[in-house]
Amino acid sequence: MKLLKTPLSRVALFLSAGISAATLAIGSASAQPLAITHAKVHTVTGQGVLTDATVIIEDGKILAINPQALPAGLAAERIIDARGKTITPGFINSFNQLGLVEVSAVGESQDSREKKADITFDPSLAFNPRSSLIPYSRKGGITRNLVAPGGGDSIFKGQAFAVDLSGEFDSVVKNALGVYVVVGGKSKGSRAFDLQTLWHKLEDRQKALAKEKTKQEAKEKANKDDKSKKDNNGDKEPKRDELILDALLAGEKPLFVKANRASDLLQLIKLKQAFKLDLVLVGAADAALVAKQLAAAEIPVVINALRNLPESFDAMHTSLTSPATLTAAGVKVVLNTSGDTHNLYQLRFTAGNAVANGLSATQALASITANAADVFHLDAGRIAVGQAADLVLWSGDPFELSTRVEKMWIAGEEVGTSSRQDALRERYISKSTLPKAYVK
């Protein structure tokens, strides 16, 4: 049987009123919903953690949680008994080059950088959903990822984009999601010039928009006064970079700025307030020093919980306790991994280390699910009616080293975690009459 395509808000209303999900069942058996039963569900919502819970998914969405009965006629193969094991939303990693860089030492496999790249650079055109690193990353429970461009000489590195890790060719879920900018210390030149460039770029476009608005209002008034006059609109179409700046100034597109030194972060707070930007800080090694200011300005921070060394003069105050300090101050924290794209799967260990240094397990889980979804404007990150069915069934506590992914769904479709590394292991441990290092 198939659940009626009832609007999700109405389904939730029926269930809250105690009406059995079976009463909604009609239609053929060709596209049944999936029910996951007897699970410990970490919803990352106000519902908290549900024990012995049932989650029903259909058409890529979560249709119901804890209905009084399963849909009538649901086939046994569409019911999965979780046996009390943990289900979480799929994890969301960010600011890496997944699908753009396969092997960093091989130039032909790198598509994240271009010397001439500017604010219009869209690396999603080169995204490879069949990268061998995607199934490998799924081993860490990651179902979505925000890919950042490497850019070029400009501080404007290009457009970040969001993908799911299904491995399908339509897995870019949002291209040109936000603008990625890098400022800070440099071997040649001054950080002041970079900050000034960013400020002037926004200020100049803001002034141009105000002038265009005044001109348009005057033209409309003239046309209204002289009805016989035709409006020969000779206005030029905005350029591509101008359209992107317009979206930033309208708050329609987030501005992601990678910066670390506390003084730079304070300058960026002023930038957000001056232009009313949807600003997100990335890296932010010194963020704990200005946690109160960041919280007051409502600026989220994307940070790696494992950074604890002064790797540069811009990062003298990084600490393992930074995520906990920022969260306690009221900053929305998103955890990510740094370095090589091969390490994406370690996101859950990053979160586990944050728990060991003051963050609660609930806060750590939110930092790689709901918080990330909110900051990146993604339909994911929570187990709630109407949300995308990105779910992970774990063998135990997802922050424990020995725990593994048992099952995973992305937009309601089950995906596996077998990777190239697994295939190589099987290849080289298989018995063969050939000499070592050879297989049949």
C-alpha positions in Angstrom: 0.0 0.0 0.0 1.1 3.6 -0.6 0.5 6.5 1.7 -1.8 9.2 0.4 0.0 12.2 -0.9 -1.4 14.3 1.9 0.4 17.6 2.7 2.9 16.9 5.4 1.4 19.4 7.8 -1.9 17.5 7.6 -0.2 14.2 8.2 1.5 15.6 11.3 -1.9 16.9 12.4 -3.6 13.5 11.9 -0.9 11.8 13.8 -0.9 14.3 16.7 -4.7 13.8 16.9 -4.1 10.1 17.3 -5.4 9.0 13.9 -3.7 5.9 12.7 -1.4 6.1 9.7 -3.2 3.1 8.4 -6.3 5.3 7.8 -4.2 7.2 5.2 -3.2 4.1 3.2 -4.5 3.8 -0.3 -3.3 3.0 -3.8 -1.0 0.4 -5.3 2.0 -1.5 -3.8 4.5 -0.2 -6.3 6.0 2.6 -4.2 5.7 1.7 -0.6 7.0 3.9 2.3 9.9 2.6 4.4 9.4 2.1 8.1 12.4 2.0 10.6 11.2 0.6 13.9 12.5 0.1 17.4 15.2 2.8 17.0 16.8 5.2 19.4 16.2 8.4 17.3 18.3 11.5 17.9 16.0 14.0 16.3 18.1 17.1 16.9 14.8 19.0 17.4 12.8 19.9 20.5 11.6 16.3 20.6 15.1 15.3 21.8 16.0 11.6 21.8 13.2 9.1 21.2 13.5 5.5 22.4 11.9 2.5 20.7 10.7 4.9 18.0 9.5 4.5 14.5 10.4 6.7 11.5 8.5 6.4 8.2 10.0 7.9 5.0 8.5 8.2 1.6 9.4 10.1 -1.6 12.7 11.3 0.0 11.0 12.9 3.0 10.3 12.0 6.6 6.5 11.3 6.5 5.9 10.4 10.1 7.5 9.8 13.5 6.0 7.4 16.0 2.6 6.8 14.2 0.2 4.7 16.2 0.3 2.0 13.6 2.3 1.2 10.5 0.7 1.8 7.1 -1.7 -1.1 6.3 -0.2 -3.7 4.0 3.4 -2.5 4.4 5.6 -5.4 3.1 8.1 -6.9 5.5 11.0 -6.0 3.2 10.1 -2.3 3.7 10.3 -2.6 7.5 13.7 -2.4 9.1 14.0 -3.4 12.8 16.7 -1.2 14.3 16.8 -3.4 17.4 17.4 -0.4 19.7 20.3 1.0 17.7 21.0 4.7 17.2 19.7 6.7 14.3 20.9 10.3 13.6 20.4 12.8 10.8 23.1 12.5 8.2 26.2 14.5 9.0 27.1 17.7 7.1 30.8 18.6 6.4 32.0 21.8 4.9 34.7 23.9 3.3 36.7 21.3 1.5 37.2 20.3 -2.1 35.3 17.0 -2.3 34.6 16.1 -5.9 37.0 18.8 -7.1 40.3 17.3 -6.0 41.0 13.6 -6.2 44.8 13.4 -5.6 46.4 16.7 -4.6 49.7 15.7 -6.2 48.1 15.1 -9.6 47.4 18.4 -11.3 44.9 16.9 -13.8 42.7 15.8 -10.9 42.4 19.3 -9.3 39.6 21.6 -10.4 39.2 23.8 -7.3 41.7 26.5 -8.3 42.1 28.8 -11.2 44.6 31.7 -11.2 42.0 34.1 -12.9 39.1 33.0 -10.6 37.0 35.8 -9.1 33.7 36.2 -7.4 31.9 34.6 -10.4 33.9 31.4 -10.4 31.5 28.4 -10.2 33.5 25.2 -9.6 30.3 23.1 -9.3 30.6 22.7 -13.1 33.6 20.4 -12.5 32.1 18.4 -9.6 32.7 14.7 -9.9 30.0 12.7 -8.2 31.9 9.5 -8.9 34.9 10.5 -6.9 36.3 7.6 -5.0 36.4 9.8 -1.9 32.6 10.1 -1.8 31.8 6.5 -0.6 34.8 6.7 1.6 33.4 9.8 3.3 30.0 8.1 3.7 31.8 5.7 6.1 31.8 8.7 8.5 28.0 9.1 8.3 28.3 12.2 6.0 25.4 12.6 3.7 25.9 16.2 2.6 28.8 18.5 2.1 29.5 22.2 1.3 32.3 22.4 -1.3 34.5 25.5 -1.3 36.4 26.8 -4.3 40.2 27.2 -4.0 40.0 30.3 -6.1 43.0 32.2 -7.5 44.8 35.4 -6.8 41.7 37.4 -5.8 40.4 37.4 -2.2 37.1 36.3 -3.8 37.7 32.6 -4.3 34.3 31.9 -6.0 31.0 30.3 -5.3 30.6 27.6 -2.7 28.1 24.8 -3.5 26.3 22.0 -1.7 26.1 18.4 -2.7 24.6 15.2 -1.4 26.9 12.1 -1.2 24.6 9.8 -3.2 27.2 9.6 -6.0 24.5 10.3 -8.5 25.0 12.8 -11.4 22.4 15.1 -10.0 23.9 15.3 -6.5 24.7 19.0 -6.7 21.7 20.2 -4.6 22.6 23.9 -4.5 25.1 25.6 -6.8 26.3 29.2 -6.2 25.1 28.9 -2.6 27.4 31.6 -1.2 30.5 33.6 -1.9 33.8 32.4 -0.4 36.4 35.0 0.6 39.8 34.6 2.3 41.5 37.4 4.2 44.4 37.5 6.7 48.1 37.4 6.9 50.1 36.9 3.7 53.7 36.5 2.8 53.6 39.6 0.5 51.4 42.5 1.0 49.0 43.7 3.8 45.8 42.1 5.2 44.6 45.7 5.3 44.4 45.8 1.5 42.3 42.6 1.5 39.9 43.9 4.1 39.7 47.3 2.3 39.1 45.5 -1.0 36.1 43.6 0.5 34.7 46.7 2.1 35.0 48.9 -1.0 33.5 46.2 -3.3 30.4 46.1 -1.2 30.3 49.9 -0.6 30.7 50.7 -4.3 27.9 48.4 -5.3 25.6 49.6 -2.6 26.1 53.2 -3.8 25.5 52.2 -7.4 22.2 50.4 -6.4 21.1 53.5 -4.5 21.8 55.7 -7.6 20.0 53.3 -9.9 17.0 53.3 -7.6 16.8 57.1 -7.5 17.2 57.2 -11.3 14.4 54.6 -11.7 12.0 56.5 -9.4 12.6 59.8 -11.3 11.9 58.0 -14.6 8.7 56.5 -13.3 7.6 59.9 -12.0 8.3 61.5 -15.3 6.4 58.9 -17.2 3.5 59.2 -14.8 3.4 63.0 -15.3 3.6 62.7 -19.1 1.5 59.8 -20.0 2.2 60.3 -23.7 5.9 59.6 -23.1 7.1 56.1 -23.8 9.5 54.5 -21.4 12.5 53.6 -23.5 14.4 51.7 -21.0 18.0 52.0 -22.0 19.4 50.7 -18.7 22.2 48.2 -19.0 21.8 44.7 -17.6 23.9 44.2 -14.5 27.1 42.3 -14.9 27.5 38.8 -13.4 29.6 40.1 -10.5 27.2 42.8 -9.8 24.3 40.4 -9.6 26.2 38.4 -7.0 27.0 41.5 -5.0 23.3 42.5 -5.2 22.4 39.1 -3.7 24.9 39.6 -0.9 23.6 43.0 0.0 20.0 41.8 -0.1 20.9 39.0 2.4 19.9 36.4 -0.2 23.3 34.8 -0.4 25.7 34.2 2.5 29.2 35.6 2.6 31.7 33.0 3.9 34.9 34.6 5.0 37.9 32.6 6.1 39.8 34.6 8.7 41.6 33.8 12.0 43.1 36.7 13.9 40.8 38.3 16.5 41.4 41.8 15.1 40.3 40.6 11.6 37.1 39.0 13.1 36.2 42.4 14.7 36.6 44.1 11.4 34.3 41.6 9.8 31.7 42.2 12.5 31.7 45.8 11.5 31.3 44.8 7.9 28.3 42.7 8.6 26.6 45.5 10.6 27.4 48.1 8.0 25.9 46.1 5.1 23.5 43.8 6.9 25.1 40.7 5.5 24.4 37.0 6.1 28.0 36.6 7.3 29.6 33.2 8.2 33.1 33.0 9.6 35.3 30.1 8.6 38.5 28.9 10.5 38.2 31.6 13.1 41.1 30.4 15.2 40.9 33.3 17.6 37.1 33.4 17.8 37.0 32.5 21.5 38.7 35.8 22.3 35.7 37.7 20.7 33.0 35.2 21.5 30.6 37.8 23.1 30.9 40.1 20.2 30.2 37.3 17.7 27.2 36.2 19.6 25.8 39.7 19.9 26.3 40.1 16.1 24.6 36.7 15.5 27.5 35.5 13.4 27.9 31.7 13.1 31.4 30.2 13.1 32.7 27.1 11.2 35.6 25.7 13.1 37.7 22.6 13.4 37.6 21.3 17.0 41.0 19.6 16.6 42.9 22.9 16.0 45.0 23.5 19.1 48.4 24.6 17.8 49.6 28.2 16.9 50.2 27.2 13.3 50.6 30.9 12.3 50.7 34.4 13.8 47.0 34.6 12.9 46.2 31.6 15.1 47.9 32.2 18.4 44.9 31.5 20.6 43.3 28.4 19.0 42.3 25.7 21.6 40.5 22.4 21.9 38.0 24.2 24.1 37.1 26.8 21.5 33.8 25.1 20.3 32.6 24.8 23.9 33.6 28.4 24.7 31.8 29.8 21.6 28.7 27.7 22.2 28.5 28.8 25.9 28.6 32.4 24.7 25.7 31.9 22.3 27.5 31.5 19.0 26.1 29.0 16.6 29.0 26.6 16.0 29.5 24.3 12.9 32.3 21.8 13.1 34.2 20.7 10.1 37.4 18.9 9.2 40.6 20.6 7.9 43.2 19.5 5.5 43.1 16.8 2.9 39.7 15.8 1.5 40.6 12.1 2.3 39.9 13.0 5.9 36.3 14.1 5.6 35.0 10.9 7.2 36.8 11.9 10.5 34.1 14.6 11.1 32.5 12.5 13.8 35.8 12.1 15.6 36.2 15.9 15.5 32.8 16.2 17.2 33.8 13.5 19.7 36.9 15.4 20.7 34.8 18.5 21.2 32.7 16.6 23.6 35.9 15.6 25.5 36.7 19.3 25.8 33.5 20.8 27.1 30.8 20.5 24.4 27.8 18.3 25.3 27.0 15.4 23.1 23.8 17.0 22.1 25.6 20.2 21.1 28.2 18.3 19.2 25.6 16.4 17.2 23.8 19.7 16.4 27.1 21.2 15.2 27.4 18.7 12.4 23.7 18.4 11.6 21.1 21.1 12.4 23.5 24.0 12.9 25.2 23.2 9.6 21.8 22.9 7.8 20.7 26.3 9.2 23.9 28.1 8.4 24.1 26.7 4.8 20.3 26.9 4.2 19.9 23.2 3.5 16.8 21.0 3.9 18.5 18.5 6.1 20.1 18.1 9.5 17.0 17.1 11.6 14.7 14.1 11.9 11.4 15.8 11.6 8.3 15.5 9.5 8.8 17.1 6.2 12.6 17.1 6.3 14.8 15.3 3.8 15.2 11.7 4.8 19.0 11.8 5.3 19.4 9.2 8.0 22.2 7.0 9.4 21.8 3.8 11.5 24.8 3.3 13.7 26.2 0.2 15.4 26.7 2.3 18.6 27.6 5.8 19.7 28.6 7.7 16.5 31.3 9.6 18.3 33.0 6.3 19.4 36.0 5.1 17.3 34.7 1.5 17.1 31.2 2.4 15.9 30.4 2.0 12.2 27.6 2.9 9.8 25.2 -0.1 9.4 22.8 1.6 7.0 22.5 5.0 5.4 19.8 6.8 3.5 20.2 10.0 1.4 16.9 11.6 0.4 15.2 8.4 1.3 17.4 6.2 -0.9 19.6 3.6 0.8 23.3 4.0 -0.2 26.3 1.8 0.7 29.7 2.5 2.3 31.9 0.2 0.2 34.8 2.2 -1.0 37.9 1.8 -3.2 39.9 1.1 0.0 37.6 -1.9 0.8 38.1 -3.2 -2.8 41.9 -2.9 -2.4 41.9 -4.6 0.9 39.9 -7.6 -0.6 42.2 -7.6 -3.5 45.4 -7.9 -1.6 44.2 -10.4 1.1 42.6 -12.8 -1.3 44.3 -16.1 -1.7 46.1 -16.6 -5.0 48.7 -18.9 -6.6 50.4 -15.8 -8.0 53.3 -14.2 -6.2 52.6 -11.5 -3.6 51.4 -8.2 -5.0 49.7 -10.0 -7.8 46.1 -11.3 -8.0 44.1 -13.2 -10.5 
